[in-house]
Amino acid sequence: MTVTPEAPTEATRRDAAAGTSRDTAPEARRFVDDAIVTRRSLRAFLPTPVPRATVEEILAVAARAPSGTNTQPWKAYVLTGDALAELSKQLVEAYDDPVERAAHTEEYAYYPTEWRSPFIERRRKVGWDLYGLLGIAKTDKARMHAQHRRNYEFFDAPVGLMFTIDRIMRQGSWLDFGMFLQSVMVAARGRGLDTCPQAAFTPFHRLIMPALGAPANEQLVCGMSLGHADPAAIENSLQTEREPVDRFAVFLDRLPAGVPAP
């Protein structure tokens, strides 16, 4: 089920800003759960515009994400129209030029340098599942390149976001940032919109940050595409798997034998 609630009232906006809610009924909990479990990284969007007021509402709600001592380390740049088109053009040109592409590298390591089980199997599966839907063979480097290029076209979304963090902030603040990003995506689902968070932008930070007018003290965290999903796009039918709770959670009502008491 896709939740498309009514537009927030002024009271709802005040509640979001204050961190309060008037509705704790089971139906409200169902709406929250639905927004979370229907969030997927979608890779094809319709050109349908998203009003600026809607984006502002999403960001206002997401800003209620927790952060250590309320530091709120996130910053967002919202691109639409000509700004989005121009940045996309620059990114595509850089990506398609092998010499230029090789000159760009990430500022931080998103993935491990050494892959181990079960992470490598999960990574491979989602990649080949996507390529399988698109009919891209393992040896078809040209089509793989073209599909990855779609990142820099923001998958045709009408809204692109770039997220930055102050360079003085440490690992804990990056954890806070992740909670903010999840809140952005869940708030978007609550408004009938979809997203795709994208680390693919990070190698091109030397191109992106000046284009945004971002100061030198900011570091690019990631980007995101936002809009109405294209229901006809086969890639949007991709369903990624999740491990069951008993595979990643350990419930303890007493400490294991051999663990010394404090």
N, C-alpha and C positions, 0 to 999 in steps of 0.2 A: 504494500500500500504506500502511495506517495502522499505525504501530508502537505496540503496547501492551505494554511490557516488564513484567516482574515488579516488585513493589514494592521500592524500594531497601533493601538491608540496612544494618545499622548501620555496616559497613565502608565501604559506598558513601557514606553520609553523612559519615563521617570523611574519606574521600578528597575529597569535594566541598569540605569546610571547609578542607582542607589544600591544595587545588589539585592533587591527584595523581590518577592513574587506574591501575588494574591491567589494563585491557583496551585494547589498541591493535590488535587483529586486524581484518582487512578487514570482518568482519561488524559490528564496532562502528562502523567508519567509515560503513558503509551505513546504520546506524540514525541516525547523526548527520545524514547528508545527507538522509535521508527526513524527519526531524523539521523540517529547514529548508525543504525544497521543498514539503512539505504544509502549511506554515503559511499560512493565509489569514485575512483579516479577515472573520469570519462575523457575520451580522446577525440570527440567530435561534437561541435556545438552549432546551434542555429545562429543566424545573424540577428535574431530578435534583441533589440536593445534592453539593457537593464538600467532603470532609472538611477540617477545618482543618489536619490534619497534612499533607495533600497540598499545600495552598497554602504551608505553611511549607517543605516540601521544594523546591517550585518556586523560592521566593524565596532559599533557601539556595544552590541551584545557580546561580541568576542572579547572586548576589552575587560569584561568581568572575569576573564581567566585568572587563575591564581599566579602570583609571582612572589619570590622571596622578599620579605619586608616591603611588599608593594612597589618594587622597583619598576614594573611595567616596561621591560626592555625592548618592546617591539616598536617598529616603525613601518608604515606601509605607504607605498607609492601606487596610486591607482591610475592606470592608463586606459584611455578610450580614444575613439576617433583617430585623428591624424597622429597623435602621439603614439598610440599603439601600432598603427600601420608603419610609421617611420622606424620605430625600434625593431619591429619584426623584420623589416626590410634589411636593416643593418645586420641583424643576427643571422638571417638566412644567407646573406652574402658572405659573412665571415665563416659560417659553417660549411658552405659549399666550396670554399677555396681551401684546398689542402694545406697550403703554406700558411695562410692566415690562421686556420683552425689549429695548427700545430703550435702556434705562438701563444695560445691561450690555455691556461691551466687553472685548476681550482685553488682557492686560498685555504681550504680546509678539506680534510679527507672525510667524505660522507660514508664511504664503504671501507671495509677492512682491506688490508693489503694481502692478507692470507685468508682464503675462504675455507670454511670447514662445514661439515654436516651438523645440523640439518639446513643451515642457511643457504648453502650453495644450491641444494636441491630445490628449495622454495624459489630462489631467484631464477633458476633455469626454467622451472615450470611456468611461472607467470609470463616469462618472455616468450617461450615457445607456444603457450596457449594463445597469446595475442597474435603472434605471427601466423599460427594455424588458422585463426579466424579470418585473417587477411589474405591467406593463401601465399604467404611468403616462405619460400624454402630456405633451409639453413645455409645454402650456398649462394643465395641471391643477395649479394652485398649491396647492389644498387637500390633494391627496394627496401632493404634494411635502413640504408642511409636516408632514403626519402621518408620513411616512416618516422625516423628520429628527427628529421627536419620539421615535422609537424609540431614538435615542441616549440620551435622558434616562430611558428605561425600562430601560436597560442591555440592550436586546434580550432581555429576560426572563431573563437569566443569573442564577444564584443567587449569584454573587460579583462584586462591583464593586471595582475598585481605583482609588485616586487617588494620583498620584505628585507629590511636591514636591521642590524644591531650595532650598538656602539662597541668599538674595539676593546674598550676597557672591561667589558662584561665577560665573565668566565663561564665555566661549564654549567653551573646551576642556572644561569640566566638563559642558556640555550634550551635547557629542559623547560623552563617557563615559556619560552617562545613556542616550543612544540605544542604546549597546551593551548596557547593562543591560536595557533594555526588550526588545530582541531576544532576549536570553537568557531572560527570563521567558517569552516566547511559544514559544521552542523547547523549553524545559523542560516547558511545558504540553503541547506536542505529544507529547513523549516519554512522557507519562502518559495519552495518549488524549483530551486535552482541547483545546479551541479557545479562541481569544481574538479580541477586536476592540479594537485601540488607537484611542483617540478624542480628537482635539483639539477636538471639539464642546463639551466641558465648559469650555474655557478662558474663554469670554466670561463665564461665571457664577462666576468665582473669588470674587467678593464674597459670594456665597451659600454656595459650597461650603466655603471655608476656615474660616469660623466654625462651620459645622455639624460639621466634623471636629475642631474644637478645636485647629486648627493655629496655631502662634505667628506673629507678624507678620513674623518674619525669613524665613519660608518663602514660596515662590512656586509656584503650581500649574503643573505641566508638562503633564500630560494625564491622562486616565482610561483605564480598560480594563475590558472585560467578559470574564468567564472562566467557562467551564462546558462542558457536553456539547452539541455542536451538534445542532440539530434537522434530521435528515436529510430530512424531508418539506418543509422550507421552500424555496421556489423561489429565494429570494434567496441561499441558500447554495450554489447551483450556479454562481454567478458565478466565472469564471476570468479573472484579469487577466493581461495579456501582459507579457513581459519582453524587453528588447532582447538580442540575441545578444552574446556576449563581444566579437566584433570590432567592435561598434558603440560600445563604451564603454571598451575597454582598448587601450592603446598599449604594445607591447613594443619595447624598444630594446636592441640589443646594441652600438650606438655612437651618439654624439650626432649630431643632424642637422647638416648642413653649415652653417657660419656661426655656430655656437655657440662662443664663445671658451672655451678651456681655462682652468681656474683658475690 
